[in-house]
Amino acid sequence: MAVGASINFVVIGDNPLMVAGLVVAVILIKAVVLLLVGIIFKLKLDQRLLLIVGLSQIGEFAFVLLSFAFQLNIFEREQLDIMLVVTALTMTLTPILWMLNERLCLPNVGTKEAEKRPMDDIQKNHKTILVGFGHFGSTVGRFLRAHGISTTILDMDSNRVDFLRKMGFEVYYGDASRMDLLESAGIAEADYLICAIDNPEVVFSIVKKIKEKYPQVKLLVRAKNRYDAYDLHNLGIDHIYRESLDTSVLMAGDVLNFMGFDKEAINSQAQKFIQLDIDSLKRLAVIRKNEKEYIFKAKEEIAQQEKLMAEDLNLGSSRIEAKSVKIST
């Protein structure tokens, strides 16, 4: 603040052309350098614009360096005043350039680049449609393909579509929230739609449209967390798959195995825990919006789950011990 307060803005009136020229020159030079960086790293055009605008200013650390250089008699006072003003002006112009880029450039340049590629013409229709082929969806797709199940795969990431095609997957590019794309993919005759998209808003949009127009299609939907699962359940979705549930239970089971718990009993317990949690989710989804009632019921559900798990674990341990005794006898 002390350095900024010492800036002599009178030099703008004394040297308007020089100051304006230096400000424009600095921004243009940085823009060219950043544009080259964006090209080298293969950024899209809209991403390059964001990079250029975001870093077009001289950093505030220049105030300290310029003042230090003046103390060492590297600059004269007039030169210091001009450079401090130029630094301040570039910082002032950056948010203005950012707004202009967002309102004028990106809607025309970025959107046009995204729209250059039309949705693919889907040539083959299958009884199973898989929407979203990221890390989650590709695992589902590979498992189905390993069992000989033909699937129509849709994804709206054009780069991922191109990459997956090189790997031998038949993936179609397009926005699956558009009903015309789903209909061209054969949703009217499909038996199953697997929604593996990680964006909850897009997921809800898709399942609402399908349930309304094609209720005969069985929906299997990915949920990022428990709260998304509540919303999906309240929409009438029966088959919901939380991406963290099975993996977290598997990890807990491994910890118990390392501690010496019987592996067979723990695996059985893990499956029971998952089912209990799914049943609990369906009951709690109805009261999710009522925080006070939700907390009360959730505590009851957790206590009941732990009681059932403890009873089952004791029974399982007794069976395993009895089995061991019988074998040894």
HELIX and SHEET records of a PDB file:
HELIX    1   1 ALA A    2  ALA A    5  1                                   4    
HELIX    2   2 VAL A   10  ASP A   14  1                                   5    
HELIX    3   3 PRO A   16  ILE A   40  1                                  25    
HELIX    4   4 LEU A   45  GLY A   54  1                                  10    
HELIX    5   5 PHE A   61  GLN A   71  1                                  11    
HELIX    6   6 ARG A   77  LEU A  100  1                                  24    
HELIX    7   7 ASN A  101  CYS A  105  3                                   5    
HELIX    8   8 VAL A  109  GLU A  115  1                                   7    
HELIX    9   9 HIS A  135  ALA A  146  1                                  12    
HELIX   10  10 SER A  158  LYS A  166  1                                   9    
HELIX   11  11 MET A  179  SER A  184  1                                   6    
HELIX   12  12 PRO A  200  LYS A  213  1                                  14    
HELIX   13  13 ARG A  226  ASN A  234  1                                   9    
HELIX   14  14 LEU A  245  PHE A  258  1                                  14    
HELIX   15  15 LYS A  263  ALA A  285  1                                  23    
HELIX   16  16 GLU A  291  SER A  328  1                                  38    
SHEET    1   A 6 VAL A 171  TYR A 173  0                                        
SHEET    2   A 6 THR A 151  ASP A 155  1                                        
SHEET    3   A 6 THR A 128  VAL A 131  1                                        
SHEET    4   A 6 TYR A 192  CYS A 195  1                                        
SHEET    5   A 6 LYS A 218  ALA A 223  1                                        
SHEET    6   A 6 HIS A 239  ARG A 242  1                                        
END                                                                             
